[in-house]
């Protein structure tokens, strides 16, 4: 869920069961006529530690509707595996509420594991506009946005100031500084998350999107990756590794490894989620007070980030939808959304939080993050997203290591994604 969760890494949230909707799972709801009772929430490990106290407040005020938190492994792959195993158990499922990576929504909805939700029950107009799209599938709302995220370009502000350079807005400016400025200060140029896992899918999608391309269309039914834009985006990353301004070590980086490298003063530029800005600016960082952040660059100007974060989804078999509805209202309210930021260091989904002057003084990257989220795009939607992501990771890794040219990589991507789309 680096995704975003993290995005980054610490991107943890609650999930919610919703009320008042007669759909799949109605037989379970029939067992609790008033729809009220205890809930079990499944999430990735709460690395920030803010979630427990938040639930304790809820449980103190509602002893008959206590929420039990189940923390699954920190690894997004392991969390996904445990959630899907439980959901396949149907009415024997342990989980009422699921904290899912934004890109699992389409797969879970297509499988019938989570129930559609009535839009009018939630303050969707109060959210940053693009985040709502991550919670829909086939024209219906299947989850409620809770935490968002967008990739940012972190940079050494002290070094760029010494060189008289503005933060890069284009790939050419990024590449030039990574090739020429970084070596003068004993630094590597640029890194992202290039280990073959979900983070590589995110980085590859951002490169393709920034060049004006797409990977899938029509919610996974049409493959659109065979384009000059895709070749340009993948070629940009592959050229960086080949020419050395992306260090070979970056091919082993996930969110934490790349954040640590930047915080240790080894990189001039880093693509990561906002939590990395907080970490690099905090105690123990070799670059504290020397960090800036801007939206991701593209070929001719600002690029397109991939949306990260987590959505609150409701198991189709929960027996307590009314309790879930009120919990959902609580979690999407302005008060809790502020705590998501101030206690959890996670980007909230409510737009008004990003306009609070006091919060901007405390979290100076908020205006940049808001700009990045508003320009961001979801990862490819597909009912077979796990397969799509694995193919993207494998093919792009071959391009980064030189086993495939960008042209050959795009052809192979198109071929394998067409096979997934057709069910073969």
Beta strands, then each sheet from edge to edge (+ up, - down):
strand 1: 39-44
strand 2: 67-72
strand 3: 97-101
strand 4: 136-137
strand 5: 140-141
strand 6: 144-150
strand 7: 152-156
strand 8: 188-191
strand 9: 216-217
strand 10: 222-223
strand 11: 267-272
strand 12: 291-295
strand 13: 307-314
strand 14: 347-348
sheet 1: 2+ 1+ 3+ 13- 6+ 14-
sheet 2: 4+ 5-
sheet 3: 8+ 11+ 7- 12+
sheet 4: 9+ 10-
end
